[in-house]
Amino acid sequence: ASSPEPLPSEAAAAIGVLAVQCVLAAAEAGLASVAAAELLCEGLAAAAVILAVEGHQANEVVKVLQPLAAAMDGFAVDIFSTFWRLDDIVRPRWVFLPHGQGGYVKHPEETGPFQKHAKDLRLYQALQGVCIWILALIVRAVGYSQFTAFCLWDFCNEDVLQALVFAKGALCFQQAGAAEAACVRVPHDLPELRNAILGALLGLGSQDVAFLRCEDAHPEANVDITVRNE
C-alpha cells in the first residue's frame, strides 16, 4: 500500500490543536468514564495520523506530547485501577472436562459475572485503546526498530507503573476472541506496534536500564554484580 499523502501544514496544526484539547479534557475529567477514555483515544489517534504520513510535521506532535507527559501519571493510575478491578472478569478461562476429556475456552461474555459488568467492558477496551495510541505516538516518532527499552523507560518518566500499565494495555488491545464494545480506532500498523512495544518491554529488565542512573553506567564500565548489590 502506498503511503498517505503529506498533510498541509495548516491541517497538521489543526489536528495538533484538536489532540491537545482532547488530552487536556481527559486530564481534567480523569479516565473513569467511557466518554473521557474514548475522547482521549480520538485525540491521540488524530495526532498519530500526523506521524503516519510521509513528511510529517514533528513539531505539531511535540505540542501534543507536552501536555500528555504532564498527565501520564494520572492516566496510569486510572487505567491501573480499572484493569485491576476488571481483569479477572474479562479474561477468558479454560474449563476442564471430566474424565480427562480435555477442555475448552470460555469467553467472558458467556459468564454470569461478565453480564453483571458488561457495560464496564466498553471502558476496559477504551482504556486499552488509550494505551496503544499513547505508545503509537512515540513509536511512530522514533521508528519501529528504534523504539527500545530506553525509549519506553524515558517516555514513561522512568516509572515502573506507567511502563507496565501502558505496555500491558497496548499488547492486550484487540486480542482475538474478545467481543468489541468500545468505539476505538484500530491503528493500521497494529502488528508493527505490538512487536516494537513487546521488544521494548522485554528490554526493561536489562542491566543497562536497571543501572541507568549510576555514575559509572557507561559502555566501558565493567562493574561486578556483587558491587552493584551492595
N, C-alpha and C positions, 0 to 999 in steps of 0.2 A: 504494500500500500504506500502511496506517496505521502510525503509529509504535508501537514496543513500549511496553507499559505501564511506568510508573516502577517502579524496584526499591525494595522496602522497605530502610530504612537498614541493617538487620541483614544483609540479603542482600548489599548493596553492600560492607559491611565485610568479610564473609566472603570474597567474591570478591577483594577487595583483598589480604587476608592470603594467600590461595592464590597470587595472582600474584606477590607479594613473595617467597614461598618458592621459586617456580619460578625467578625471576630470580637469587636468591642461590645456588641449587643449580647453575644453569648457569654462573654466575660462578666458582664453586669448581671445577667439573669442566672448564670450557672447552667450546668448541663443536667439538671434533674428532670427536665421536661423534654418531650419528644420535639416540640416546636423549636426549642433552642438548639438541640443537637442537630436536627435536620437543617436549620438555618446555617449553622456553622459549617456543615458539610457542603452546602451550596456555595458559601463564600470561599472555602478552601479549594473546592473544585474549580471555581471561576479563576482563582489565582493560578492554579496549576495549569489551566489552559494556556496561560501566557508562556509557560515553560515548555509546553508540548509542541510549540511551533518553532520552525527554524528562524533564527534571527530574533529571538525573544528579547524583551526589554527587562533585564535582570533588576534594574533599579526599581521597577514597579513591584517586583516580588519582595525586595528588601523592605519596602514600605509596609507590606503585609506581615513579614516575619518579625518586625519590631514589636507591634502590639501583641502578636501571637506569643513571642518569647515571654512577655510580661504576664501572660495569662496561663502559661503552660502548667505551673504548679497547681493552680486551682482546677484546671481541666483534668489533670491526672488524678486528683483526689476524688472528684465527682465520678470519673469513669471507673476508678478502682472500687468505689463503694457500690456502684451498680453491678459491676461484674461479680463482686464478692457475694452480693445478695441473690443474683440470678444464675450464676454459673451452674449450680447443682440442678437447677430446674430445666435449663435449656439444652444441656448437653445430652447426646444420645446415650443409651445404656445397652449393654449386652445382657440378654436374658438367656439363661441356661435352661435347656430342656432336660427332663428326667431321663434316667437310664442311659446316659452317655450319648444322647441323640444330638449333641451339638447345641446350637442356639441360634439366636437371631438378634438383629439390632432393632431396638425400639426407639423410634424418634420421639422427641419431647411432646410434639403436638398430639401424640396418641395417648398421653397420660393425663390422669386427673389433676395432679398438681400444676401441670402446664396450663390447663384450661383455666385454672383459677387465676393465673398470672399472664394470660395471653396478651393483654394489652401492654404488658411490660416488654414483650418481645420486640415491639417496634422501637422502643427506647434502646434496648440492648443492641439491636442491629444498627441503629443510628449512631451509637457511640463507637461501634466497630468501624463505621464509616468515617467518623471523625479521626480515628487513629490512622486509617490508611491514607486519608487525604492530608493529614498533618505531615506524615512521613513522605508522602509523594512529593510534597513541595521541595523538601531538602534533597531527596534522592534525585529528582529531575534537575535540580540546580547544580549538583556536583557531578552527576552522571552515575549510571548504574554500577559500573565497575569501580568507580572511585569512592562509592559510599562504603566506608569502612567502619569498624568499631569506634574509631576515634571520632568520626563524623557524628555517629549516633550519640556517643557519650557527650560530646560538646554541645550538640543541638538540644539535648535533654538536660542541659545545665549541670552535667556530671551528677545527676540524681538517679539513683537506682530505681526508685518507684516509677519515675517518668519513663525511663528507658524500657523497663519490663512491661508496664501497662500499655504504652503505645505500640510496642512490638507485638505483644500478645493480641491486642485488638486488631492490628493490621493483618497479622498472619491468619487469624480466625475469620476474617471478613469473607463472606460469600463462600463458605465451606459447603461442599456437596451435601445434600440431604436436608438442609435447613430450609424451612418454609420462609419465603421472603415476605416480610411485613412492612419494613421501612421503605420510605421513598428516598433512597440514597443512590446517587450516581455511582457507577462502577468505572474505575479507571480503565482506559483502553489497554494500558500496559500492565495490568494486574500481575501476570506471571513474572514479568521482569522485576516489578516492585517487590514481590514476595521473595524472590531469590536474593535481591540486594539486601533486604531487611533481615532475612534469616542469616545471611553471611555475617552481617554486622553484629547481630545479636550473639552469635556463637563466638565472636571475637572479643566480647566484653570480659571474658574470663582470662584473657591473656595477661602475661606479666607486664607488657608494655602499657596496658590500660591501668592495671592494678597499681603500678608504681609510677604513674604519670607525673605526679606532683613531687616525687622525690628529687632532691637536688642532684643526685648522681644518675638520674634517669636519662641516659643518652646511649647511642649505639655502641660506643666504645667501652662502656661500663661493663664490668664482669664481677658482679656482686653475688656472693654466695647466698643461697636462700636462707641459711641459718642466721645470717646477718640481718636479712630482711625481717625475719620473725622476731628479732629482739625488740 
